[in-house]
Amino acid sequence: MAEEAEDVGGAAGGGGDEAAAQECPKCEVCVPGLPGWMATFSDLVTLLLTFFVLLLSFAKTESAKYEAALGSIRNAFGGNVLQHGEVIQRGKSPDDSPTMLESQEPIKPFPIDFLTMEGILDKHEINRESDETLKMAKQDLNDFSLAENVDVYEMAEGLKVVFKDKIFFKEGSVVPIEINIEVYDRLVKLLNDKKWVIYILGHASRGEVGEKGSDAFELSAKRASAVARNLIKQGVNPEKVTTSFYGDTRPDKVLKANGQERQELNRRVEFMLRKRDIMTRGHKVRAQ
């Protein structure tokens, strides 16, 4: 009887295992590698990242605007903050060159109306040069081997590049007696290949009288005009050339041993380059 019970129990247990095996579904065979949807998702994320990087490359990031916006937010909540880090302080060194000093000035917030579209149009910054423009200007000067022949100045109205080399003239004449031909040729190539405008500044010595009795102002104007015509003859676009004349009102301050001015240095024409013409019409705003 015991053996029959064991046989019955074994048969019953075997039947339970078979039922459990039938109820449990078989697992799907795992395919090696990532699922297909993940590849599509990865492509989408990569394209989005590329798109935003492209937008960032087109944008001009000016830290001054971010600092001003930060100051506006702090001012709205009743607080203020000093600028962090070093800033450029002009005129703080013996040679009057910019010097990096720790800032002690608070961040000035933008007015609220500047943050609106109308405020942006009314306060359009037409005379602000960015760091990118300065870098591009230096690159152009290096490409044409003119970096050692100029002095570059940052001004409120933009960049100013002044040539160290000048053209000197005979007394009372528009015939040059001293000119650096190599530098002059590189200047012509720069004006022909790049977007620069040149200012030709004519000068005369004190009391200098030109041919046919022309005074110092007329003589300095003729000298600037003669150089301008030569540049245009060599292919420079006339729209890139502006002449100015000062007569004998702006003498060179180089003195002789006896303390008198060297008048031969005042009979000169100087060159100044800019990335944008100050006579170009900017954004028109209301006068009141």
C-alpha positions in Angstrom: 0.0 0.0 0.0 2.9 2.4 0.8 4.4 1.7 -2.6 1.1 2.4 -4.4 0.9 5.7 -2.4 4.3 6.7 -3.5 3.5 5.9 -7.1 0.3 7.9 -6.9 2.2 10.8 -5.3 5.0 10.7 -7.9 2.4 10.6 -10.7 0.7 13.6 -9.2 4.0 15.5 -8.8 5.0 14.8 -12.4 1.7 16.1 -13.6 2.2 19.4 -11.7 5.6 20.0 -13.3 4.2 19.4 -16.8 1.3 21.9 -16.1 3.7 24.5 -14.8 5.9 24.1 -17.9 2.9 24.6 -20.1 1.8 27.8 -18.3 5.3 29.5 -18.4 5.8 31.0 -21.9 9.2 30.7 -23.5 11.5 33.8 -23.5 12.3 35.5 -26.8 15.7 34.9 -28.2 17.9 38.0 -27.3 19.4 39.5 -30.4 22.9 40.9 -29.9 23.3 44.7 -30.1 21.1 47.7 -29.2 17.4 48.0 -30.2 16.7 49.9 -33.5 14.9 52.8 -31.8 17.9 53.7 -29.8 20.0 54.4 -33.0 17.2 56.7 -34.3 17.1 58.5 -30.9 20.9 58.9 -30.9 20.8 60.4 -34.4 18.2 62.9 -33.3 20.1 64.0 -30.2 23.3 64.4 -32.2 21.6 66.5 -34.9 20.1 68.7 -32.2 23.4 69.2 -30.6 25.0 70.1 -33.9 22.2 72.6 -34.6 22.7 74.4 -31.3 26.5 74.5 -31.8 25.9 76.0 -35.2 23.6 78.7 -33.7 26.3 79.4 -31.0 29.0 79.8 -33.7 26.9 82.5 -35.4 26.1 84.4 -32.1 28.3 87.2 -30.8 28.8 86.8 -27.1 29.7 90.1 -25.4 30.3 89.7 -21.7 29.5 93.4 -21.1 25.8 92.8 -22.0 25.6 89.7 -19.8 27.1 91.7 -16.9 24.7 94.6 -17.5 21.7 92.2 -17.6 22.9 90.6 -14.4 23.1 94.1 -12.8 19.6 94.9 -14.0 18.2 91.7 -12.3 20.0 92.4 -9.1 18.9 96.0 -9.1 15.3 94.9 -9.6 15.6 92.8 -6.4 17.1 95.7 -4.4 20.7 94.7 -4.6 23.9 95.6 -6.5 27.1 93.9 -7.3 30.7 94.8 -8.2 32.2 93.6 -11.4 34.3 90.5 -10.9 37.8 90.0 -12.3 40.1 92.4 -14.1 39.0 95.1 -16.5 40.9 97.4 -18.9 41.8 100.8 -17.4 43.1 103.2 -20.1 45.7 105.8 -19.4 47.1 104.1 -16.2 50.6 103.4 -17.5 53.6 105.7 -18.4 53.0 105.1 -22.2 49.3 105.6 -21.9 48.5 102.0 -22.9 45.6 99.9 -21.5 46.3 98.3 -18.1 44.5 95.4 -16.4 43.3 96.4 -12.9 40.9 94.8 -10.5 37.5 96.4 -11.0 35.9 98.5 -8.3 32.9 99.7 -10.2 29.4 98.3 -9.8 27.7 96.7 -12.7 25.4 99.2 -14.4 22.0 97.7 -15.3 20.3 98.3 -18.6 17.2 100.4 -18.5 14.0 98.4 -18.6 13.0 99.9 -22.0 16.3 98.6 -23.5 15.0 95.0 -23.0 12.0 95.7 -25.2 12.1 95.8 -29.0 11.4 99.5 -29.2 14.2 100.2 -26.7 16.7 98.1 -28.7 15.8 100.1 -31.9 16.1 103.5 -30.1 19.4 102.5 -28.4 21.0 100.7 -31.3 24.8 100.6 -30.7 26.2 101.8 -34.0 29.7 102.7 -32.7 30.7 99.6 -30.8 33.5 97.4 -32.0 33.6 93.8 -30.8 36.6 91.7 -29.8 36.0 89.7 -33.0 36.6 92.9 -35.1 39.9 93.6 -33.3 41.1 90.0 -33.9 40.2 90.3 -37.5 42.0 93.6 -37.8 45.1 92.2 -36.3 44.9 89.2 -38.6 44.7 91.4 -41.6 47.7 93.5 -40.5 49.7 90.3 -39.9 48.7 88.8 -43.3 50.1 91.9 -45.1 53.2 92.3 -42.9 52.0 95.6 -41.5 51.7 94.9 -37.8 55.2 96.3 -37.1 54.5 99.5 -39.0 51.3 100.6 -37.2 49.9 101.6 -33.9 46.4 100.2 -33.1 44.1 102.2 -30.8 40.7 101.2 -29.3 38.4 104.2 -29.2 34.7 104.8 -28.3 33.8 105.0 -32.0 35.8 102.0 -33.0 39.3 100.9 -34.0 42.0 103.3 -35.3 45.2 102.2 -37.0 47.9 104.8 -37.4 50.9 104.2 -39.6 54.3 105.1 -38.2 55.6 105.7 -41.7 54.8 109.1 -43.2 55.3 110.8 -46.6 57.4 114.0 -46.3 57.5 116.8 -48.9 59.7 119.6 -50.2 59.1 123.0 -48.7 56.1 124.7 -50.5 55.7 121.7 -52.8 53.5 118.6 -53.3 56.5 116.6 -54.5 57.5 113.9 -52.0 61.1 113.6 -50.9 60.8 110.6 -48.5 58.4 107.6 -48.7 58.7 104.0 -47.7 57.8 102.3 -51.0 57.6 98.8 -49.5 55.2 99.7 -46.8 53.2 101.9 -49.3 52.8 98.9 -51.7 51.6 96.6 -48.8 49.1 99.3 -47.8 47.7 99.4 -51.4 47.3 95.6 -51.4 45.5 95.6 -48.1 43.1 98.2 -49.3 42.4 96.3 -52.5 41.9 92.9 -50.9 40.3 93.7 -47.5 37.4 95.9 -46.3 39.3 98.8 -44.8 38.9 102.6 -45.3 41.8 105.0 -45.3 42.1 108.5 -44.1 44.8 110.6 -45.7 45.8 113.5 -43.4 47.7 116.4 -45.0 49.9 118.8 -42.9 52.2 121.8 -43.5 54.9 123.6 -41.5 54.3 126.8 -39.7 53.7 129.7 -42.1 54.6 127.5 -45.1 53.6 129.1 -48.4 53.0 127.0 -51.5 53.3 127.6 -55.2 51.3 130.5 -56.6 51.0 131.9 -53.0 48.8 129.2 -51.6 48.6 129.2 -47.8 49.4 126.3 -45.4 45.8 125.0 -45.4 45.6 124.9 -49.2 49.0 123.3 -49.5 48.2 120.6 -47.0 45.0 119.9 -48.9 46.9 119.5 -52.2 49.3 117.1 -50.6 46.5 114.9 -49.2 44.7 115.1 -52.6 47.9 114.1 -54.5 48.3 110.9 -52.4 44.6 110.1 -52.7 44.8 110.3 -56.5 47.8 108.0 -56.5 46.0 105.4 -54.4 43.0 105.5 -56.7 45.3 105.2 -59.8 46.7 102.0 -58.3 43.2 100.4 -58.1 41.9 101.4 -54.6 38.2 102.0 -54.5 37.5 105.8 -54.2 34.8 105.1 -51.7 37.5 103.7 -49.4 39.5 107.0 -49.5 38.9 110.1 -47.4 41.2 113.1 -47.2 41.6 115.7 -44.5 43.9 118.6 -44.2 45.0 120.6 -41.1 47.4 123.2 -42.5 50.0 124.1 -39.9 47.6 123.7 -36.9 48.9 120.3 -35.8 52.7 120.3 -35.9 54.8 117.3 -35.0 56.2 118.0 -31.5 59.7 116.7 -32.2 62.2 119.4 -31.2 65.7 120.2 -32.2 68.6 120.5 -29.7 67.8 124.3 -29.3 64.2 123.6 -28.5 62.7 124.6 -31.8 60.4 122.5 -33.8 61.8 120.5 -36.7 59.7 122.0 -39.5 60.7 119.4 -42.1 58.7 116.9 -40.1 55.6 119.0 -40.4 55.5 118.9 -44.2 53.9 115.5 -44.2 51.0 113.2 -45.0 49.9 110.6 -42.5 47.7 107.5 -42.9 45.0 106.2 -40.7 43.0 103.1 -41.3 39.5 102.1 -39.9 37.3 99.1 -40.3 34.3 101.3 -40.8 33.9 104.8 -42.2 32.7 107.3 -39.6 30.9 109.2 -42.3 28.7 106.2 -43.0 25.1 106.7 -42.0 24.2 104.7 -39.0 20.9 103.8 -37.3 18.6 106.9 -37.3 17.1 107.7 -34.0 14.7 110.5 -32.8 16.4 113.8 -31.8 14.1 114.3 -28.8 
